[in-house]
């Protein structure tokens, strides 16, 4: 498929101008610019948060097992408190 040259872009712009009108094309351009700007800001924020992340990236190992083994915290069993009699004795 051949690339579009200068005249093709001019014809395409004229067709768009006839279909949508000048004021509507200006609004479309404004909204597209705002969307692109917001996308760039969000990707920059995401990149900075990823670069600030202290967790090192996970690397694949030849054995297929993780070098970090899960640990289970040893907790002593919790004994229930003895029930107290809430009724007052007369």
LOTORNU-258306 format. One record per residue (C-alpha): z, x, y; residue in three letters. Coordinates in steps of 0.001 Angstrom, whole numbers, plus 500000, padded with zeros to 6 digits. Each point is the difference from the previous one (the first is absolute). Layout:
BEGIN
ZXYAla
...
***
This chain:
BEGIN
500000500000500000Unk
498960501599503279Unk
502526500418502788Unk
499784497930503157Unk
498438501658503021Unk
500542499322503696Unk
497628497038500314Unk
501511498238497020Unk
503458500198501619Unk
498599498618503262Unk
498378497064498216Unk
503203499338498047Unk
502048500057503240Unk
497601497543501661Unk
500194497616497040Unk
503808500175500076Unk
499963499347503751Unk
497792496946499527Unk
502122498634497150Unk
503475500520501445Unk
499590500385503758Unk
501368502715502258Unk
503566498762500423Unk
500485499388496292Unk
498635503453499100Unk
502443501549502477Unk
502880498184498300Unk
498815501097496565Unk
499816503613501186Unk
503465499795501557Unk
501531498590496826Unk
498239502584497829Unk
501286502796502223Unk
503550498624499841Unk
499824499756496212Unk
498757503575499660Unk
502723501277502357Unk
502748498199498055Unk
498612501333496723Unk
500070503568501325Unk
503582499592501268Unk
501196498653496665Unk
498289502743497995Unk
501517502627502308Unk
503437498441499505Unk
499501499915496247Unk
498869503623499923Unk
502993501151502045Unk
502420498088497779Unk
498413501513496899Unk
500161503538501419Unk
503677499487500937Unk
500818498818496471Unk
502408502512498400Unk
499028499020496445Unk
497523502505498531Unk
496822498620498464Unk
499973499387496263Unk
497926502502498070Unk
498493499417496591Unk
501339502103497150Unk
498134501063496909Unk
502640498596497620Unk
499800496571501597Unk
503761499795500555Unk
501794499981503303Unk
502117503013500923Unk
502641497704501460Unk
502070498365497307Unk
501688496699500768Unk
503764500167500173Unk
502461497233499393Unk
503111500013502127Unk
503086499868497843Unk
502266497292501255Unk
503345499038498595Unk
500193496431498773Unk
501540497607502446Unk
502908498019498648Unk
500389496458501255Unk
502976499303502208Unk
502737497913498411Unk
499920496392501023Unk
502808498923502271Unk
501600496610499938Unk
499235498336503319Unk
502301497039499405Unk
503449500242501528Unk
502888499386497684Unk
502666497560501158Unk
***
